[in-house]
Each structure stands twice: as structure tokens, then as C-alpha cells.
């Protein structure tokens, strides 16, 4: 099964890894799982009260010690083995990772086996009403609840900053969350994020200035998204220069979805480059 020499995964490996991640997501609370890097990991299903309903997700962290916390928001296909495995990989680098269900206000748990099922089983139609409940204001409220919960966990180092990373639909949630709780969220990473620019005060581009002084943001844009809206990167860079945070905006040589393990656009080389940039962001800011 293993990892590639640089610690990444290829598609054939993920066929096996995804099955294990899916099994792991149903493990009893605090069950140890062998993993490289930080030794055993603990992976558990969690749920707690949050604005609009009961939040649910998967919490993964090294079995011993306390670590900087990270919220990992999956893409539009929601909670499933691929983002859980990405969370496991991040935990192996020394983080307490909460992989969240972005649709908790409407449904609990996994809704699609993988991105292919989302794509072929009318996923866009199914999630449409759920997405509507994730206004930027609601995402802010959710982030406050998640930060409060994380700070109460023994596996979380409350003296370190918190990171948030999002993909596709949730890419902007990282910036929204950092603006909602600037006292705690010190790093935001958006990968092929949608809806980053706009005139609304709550648009992510207009919230970069609300991030904490000295915080950091990584905005990784897909090449086809850039081709569709080439002005977006300029607007984001201009807003980043005016903010008190350190904001990196880069167009990657991959199409929308290139960083997600089960995405049809997954591109391992550029995905690994983006992962390296993510780890650098967390190393510097958390």
C-alpha cells in the first residue's frame, strides 16, 4: 500500500487507502491506528452542538501529546474517505485535524462514496439545498463553534494557532473562518476555491484584511479557474498586500480539483507541490 518516496499518494495506492480510510471512519472513539511519522494516530467520529444543528466529523491526531489544530473542510462532495485520508496524512505531520461535514446543518455523515458517485448520481442537485444554508455568515458562526470545541480537546495545543484549509466550495471558508476568529485562526489555505472574489463585504477577498496581524494565507488557484476569471488573482493579490496578513496567491498547473485524491482532475505532481506549500504555511504560522 505504502506512500511514494516523497510522502505522496498515487491513484493506484489510493484505491486501497480509500477503503482503509472508510473503515477507519467508523472506528470506536480513541482507537489507535498505526501510521508513519508520528507513530500511532487516534481517529474518532465526533459530534457536538453547533449553530444550525449538530456538527459531525472525524478527529485525527497523534496518540500522544498536544498539537496545533487544523480544520479540514472537504470539497463539494463532502465527508468521505478521500478527505479523511488527507486528514490522516496531515495528522502524521504533527497536527490535530478535524475533518468536518460541510453539510451538517442538513444531513449527517458521508453522503457519497467518492467523487465519482457524486458526479454520476446527481450530486450537484442533491447538495444544492445544503449549500444554500452555508452562507458566509453561517460559516463564520460554525467556525467559532469549531474553534471553541477544539480548544477544549486534550490533543490540541491551545497555545498554538489554528489552521483552516478548504477545497472547491469550501476554499473560501478558510479565509472566512480566519476573519471570524482572528485571535485563534492564524493560517488559511484555499485550494481551487470558488467564490473568492465579489463586492459583498463578506466575500473572502474583502475579509483578508480582517485576518490577524502576522497570520498567513495560501490561495492556490487552478489553471482553468484562472483562465475563466484571470482578474481574480490580481484582486486577491491586491487585497493581500493591503492586509496585515502574509498572503500568497499562485496559479498551479492543474485543473479544478487537482489536489483532491479522488477527483478526476487529481494531478499528483502539482498536488504534492501544493501540499508542501501547505505544510510550510502551517510550520510558519501555527
Residue pairs with C-beta under 8 A, 6 or more apart in sequence:
1 13
1 16
1 17
1 20
2 13
3 9
3 13
3 36
4 10
4 13
6 272
7 89
7 272
8 268
8 271
8 272
8 275
9 17
9 85
9 89
9 261
9 268
10 268
11 266
11 268
14 82
14 85
14 261
14 262
17 81
17 85
17 261
18 81
18 82
18 85
18 114
18 261
18 262
19 81
20 85
21 81
21 82
21 84
21 85
21 88
22 80
22 81
22 84
22 110
22 113
24 33
24 43
24 84
24 88
25 43
25 45
25 58
25 81
25 84
25 110
26 45
27 33
27 43
27 44
27 45
28 44
29 44
29 45
29 46
30 42
30 44
31 42
31 43
31 44
32 40
32 41
32 42
32 63
33 40
33 41
33 42
33 43
33 88
34 40
34 41
35 41
35 88
35 91
35 92
36 92
37 92
37 93
37 94
38 62
38 91
38 92
38 93
38 94
39 62
39 63
39 64
40 62
40 63
40 64
41 60
41 61
41 62
41 63
41 88
41 91
41 92
42 59
42 60
42 61
42 62
42 63
42 155
43 58
43 59
43 60
43 84
43 88
44 58
44 59
44 60
45 56
45 57
45 58
45 59
46 56
46 57
46 58
46 59
46 98
47 54
47 55
47 56
47 57
47 108
48 54
48 55
48 145
48 149
49 55
49 145
50 104
50 142
50 145
50 146
51 138
51 141
51 142
51 145
52 104
52 105
52 133
52 138
52 141
52 142
53 104
53 105
53 106
54 104
54 108
55 100
55 101
55 104
55 142
55 145
55 146
55 149
56 79
56 101
56 104
56 108
56 109
57 79
57 98
57 99
57 100
57 101
57 104
58 79
58 84
58 87
58 98
58 99
59 96
59 97
59 98
59 99
59 153
59 155
60 84
60 87
60 88
60 90
60 91
60 96
60 97
60 99
61 67
61 91
61 95
61 96
61 97
61 155
61 156
62 91
62 92
62 94
62 96
62 155
65 155
66 96
66 154
66 155
66 156
66 157
66 158
67 94
67 95
67 96
67 155
67 156
67 157
67 160
68 94
68 95
68 96
68 156
68 157
68 160
68 161
68 162
68 163
68 282
68 286
69 95
69 96
69 97
69 98
69 150
69 151
69 153
69 156
69 157
69 160
69 162
69 163
70 90
70 95
70 96
70 97
70 98
70 162
70 163
70 164
70 165
70 282
70 286
71 97
71 98
71 100
71 143
71 146
71 150
71 162
71 163
71 164
71 165
71 177
72 83
72 86
72 87
72 90
72 97
72 98
72 99
72 100
72 165
72 166
73 100
73 102
73 164
73 165
73 166
73 167
73 170
73 173
73 174
74 80
74 82
74 83
74 99
74 100
74 101
74 102
74 167
74 170
75 83
75 115
75 167
75 168
75 169
75 170
75 257
75 260
75 263
76 118
76 123
76 124
76 127
76 131
76 168
76 169
77 111
77 112
77 114
77 115
77 117
77 118
77 123
78 101
78 102
78 103
78 110
78 111
78 112
78 118
78 127
79 99
79 100
79 101
79 102
79 109
79 110
79 111
80 110
80 111
80 112
80 113
80 114
80 115
80 262
81 113
81 114
81 262
82 114
82 115
82 260
82 261
82 262
82 263
83 99
83 167
83 260
84 99
85 261
86 99
86 260
86 261
87 97
87 98
87 99
88 97
90 97
91 97
93 279
95 163
95 282
95 286
96 150
96 153
96 155
96 156
96 157
98 146
98 149
98 150
100 146
101 107
101 108
101 109
102 130
102 134
102 169
102 170
102 173
103 111
103 127
103 130
103 131
103 134
105 130
105 133
105 134
105 138
106 129
106 130
106 133
107 130
111 126
111 127
112 118
112 121
112 123
114 262
115 257
115 260
115 262
115 263
115 264
116 262
116 264
117 123
119 264
131 169
134 169
134 173
135 202
136 172
136 176
136 200
136 202
136 203
137 202
139 173
139 176
139 177
139 180
140 176
140 177
140 179
140 180
140 202
141 180
143 164
143 173
143 176
143 177
143 180
143 181
143 185
144 180
144 181
146 177
147 162
147 181
147 184
147 185
150 156
150 162
151 158
151 184
160 286
161 184
161 185
161 186
161 187
161 215
161 285
161 286
162 181
162 184
162 185
162 186
162 187
162 286
163 185
163 186
163 187
163 188
163 189
163 281
163 282
163 285
163 286
164 173
164 174
164 177
164 178
164 185
164 187
164 188
164 189
165 174
165 188
165 189
165 190
165 191
165 278
166 172
166 173
166 174
166 189
166 190
166 191
166 193
167 191
167 192
167 193
167 257
167 259
167 260
168 191
168 192
168 193
168 194
168 256
168 257
168 260
169 194
169 195
170 193
171 190
171 191
171 192
171 193
171 194
171 196
171 219
172 190
172 193
172 194
172 195
172 196
172 203
172 204
174 188
174 189
174 190
174 193
174 217
175 188
175 190
175 196
175 204
175 207
175 208
175 211
175 217
175 219
176 202
176 204
176 207
177 185
177 188
178 185
178 186
178 187
178 188
178 207
178 210
178 211
178 212
178 215
178 217
178 245
179 207
179 208
179 210
179 211
182 210
182 211
182 212
182 215
183 212
185 211
185 212
185 215
186 212
186 214
186 215
186 216
186 285
186 286
187 215
187 216
187 217
187 218
187 281
187 282
187 285
187 286
188 211
188 215
188 216
188 217
188 218
189 217
189 218
189 220
189 278
189 281
190 196
190 204
190 217
190 218
190 219
190 220
191 220
191 259
191 260
191 274
192 220
192 221
192 222
192 225
192 254
192 256
192 257
192 258
192 259
193 204
193 219
193 221
194 225
195 203
195 204
196 203
196 204
196 205
196 219
196 232
196 236
197 203
197 204
197 205
197 229
197 231
197 232
197 235
197 236
198 205
198 206
200 206
205 235
205 236
205 239
206 239
208 217
208 236
208 239
208 240
208 242
208 243
208 245
208 247
209 239
209 242
209 243
209 244
211 217
211 243
211 244
211 245
212 244
212 245
213 244
213 245
214 244
214 245
214 246
214 285
215 244
215 245
215 246
215 285
216 245
216 246
216 247
216 248
216 281
216 284
216 285
217 240
217 245
217 246
217 247
217 248
217 281
218 248
218 277
218 278
218 281
219 236
219 240
219 247
219 248
219 249
219 250
220 250
220 252
220 259
220 274
220 277
221 232
221 233
221 249
221 250
221 251
221 252
222 251
222 252
222 254
222 255
222 256
222 257
222 258
222 265
223 251
223 252
223 253
223 254
223 255
224 255
224 256
225 232
225 256
226 232
226 233
226 251
233 249
233 251
236 247
236 249
237 247
237 249
239 247
240 246
240 247
240 248
240 249
241 247
248 277
248 281
250 277
252 258
252 270
252 273
252 274
253 267
253 270
254 265
254 267
254 270
254 271
255 265
255 267
256 265
257 263
257 264
257 265
257 266
258 265
258 266
258 267
258 270
258 271
258 274
259 266
259 270
259 271
259 274
259 275
260 266
